[in-house]
Amino acid sequence: MNDGRSSSVSDRMRRQLDRSEASSPSTMGVVAPAQLPSSKPFPRRITLDLTDDDHRALKQAALDSRVPMADLLRVLVRLWRSDPDFAGAAARWFPQQ
């Protein structure tokens, strides 16, 4: 499903990662990927089913950012929690009830 929104969200994620690398995490409200404790255990674990295309895109984004895929997803959760515009854009992808 590509109706133009994925490119916009992808661009936004890339800009946010670029800004978080260049800015202090305290000013951005987002932890920079390099500062995420990827080797430390986290209290919660999830299983995420992805299409081949989504997995490929996530893997490429992780390679481009030079961070593990899990760290990239943690940044996206923090971005979703801290940025109302991003959360609103993500909400448009939820199935309509």
PyMOL commands that set and color helices and strands:
alter all, ss='L'
color gray80, all
select helices_A, chain A and resi 5-22+25-28+33-35+52-65+69-82+84-91
alter helices_A, ss='H'
color red, helices_A
deselect
rebuild
show_as cartoon
